[in-house]
Amino acid sequence: MPPNEKAAKLDILLLSSITILLVLLFWSKGVPWDTAVYVGMGKYLFSFGTAGFWEAARPPVLPILLGAAWRLGDPVIAGRTIALLSSIGCVIFTYLIGKRLLGRREGIIAALLLSTTPVFIQYASVPLTDILSAFFGLIALYLFLENQHWAAGMVLGVSFLTRFYQGIIFGVLAIILFTRKKGCSQVIIGFFALVIPYLIINLFVYKNLFYPFLLQFELVRSTDPYWAMPWWFYFKELFYQSYISLLLIPALFMKKARKSLYLPFILFFVFLIFFSFAAHKEDRFMLLFIPYLSLIIAAVIGLGMESANAISPRLTQTLIVFLIILLFLPVLRASPLSYKEPPVIQPAKGELWTSNPYYVLASDQKAVLLYYPFVTAERLDKRTSDLANPVTIIINSCDLICKDDGLLCRSKVDAFISSVSARNPPTFDETDGRCRMIVSEKK
């Protein structure tokens, strides 16, 4: 085995071990709302609509994986395994891209920067689409750099169908190849080889090729005010995650770094600007562009070490020790994510209406989501008139957030809950702060 190949394998083994150790130290507890949704969607797919539910605005890859896992065993355990493997994959491909563009040293630094970022290790065991789609995006970028345009396009298709926002990478790469007049058609055909069947399914199911994208846009546009952060939210969060992110500023003035990393630069800033002006903001959305920031910072550090080595090898050694400390300091700020799940309630057999997707985790019933896609006065009137249909209704009043937040809609929410309560004496009725949860079962 050539020395370089052996060294690369040892690097990957070391980086994977560090990632696994950090993820185990900060293993999340419980599952978030969105994970419950993806499990419910997976059950719906693999039961042909007799279990779970479907949210059209969500991409299909993770529901397919979790639905297959449900048929074979436990979808949550499988989802955590997928998340962990995707996290390791993100670190490995960040290293491989850095090694190809900058060198082995910078590849290791970039991978360590990513694996020690608090938001990365916190979500590395959470079954969500962010890290999984970022993993596919990094594979596609690596294949692109290796001039494997067909494969890059197909993997980009998988990434896009895992999280629609990853279409940004496809757009950037397609534009670059179009200007070069080389390989553009291969990337486009590879991408649409997977995306076109999805669009055709949309046409048959929703009578609209683009319905999921339009619905997701509307859901994001009318997001809960809790998630409506100022445009500079991600700038603040990036520097909170690691003070080393401040090196992004000198990177802008380093011609050598910009020339070597023009693609990570473009992808990072396009993602950053896009999410900065989106209405809905969460720290986990940074997982889509933190790998590119890690590559940029690694280039700056590498150039700094070259300059230090020209002055004195001892200075370089001192900088390495200082860098290791700076890399792992942010880990001290990380803490395991813990999600509060609602009380365990086993619904009676029959149709289930619920304002919370968690109840589908332990139940294989078909469910109707009361909150989806929007809560409006008209929808609540329709639900009230159909109260005789479901066997079980599980409602948390805090889940029913009106789209327009008008007085009429809020009064309809109260009236709907009263109607549910009057249908049959609730088998469960509990108030926690301003939230009232009731369970009504038809006798």
Secondary structure, 3 states (H helix, E strand, C coil): CCHHHHHHHHHHHHHHHHHHHHHHHCCCECCCHHHHHHHHHHHHHHCCCCCECCCCCCCCHHHHHHHHHHHHCCHHHHHHHHHHHHHHHHHHHHHHHHHHHCCHHHHHHHHHHHHCCHHHHHHCCCCCHHHHHHHHHHHHHHHHHCCCHHHHHHHHHHHHHHCHHHHHHHHHHHHHHHHHCCCHHHHHHHHHHHHHHHHHHHHHHHCCCCHHHHHHHHHHHCCCHHHCCCCCHHHHHHHHHCHHHHHHHHHCCCHHHHHHCHHHHHHHHHHHHHHHCCCCCCHHHHHHCHHHHHHHHHHHHHHHHHHHHHHCHHHHHHHHHHHHHHHHHHHHHCCCCECCCCCCCCCCCCCEEECCHHHHCCCCCEEEECCCCCECHHHHHHHHHCCCCCCEEEEEHHHCCECCCCHHHHHHHHHHHHHHHHHCCCCEEEEECCEEEEEEECC
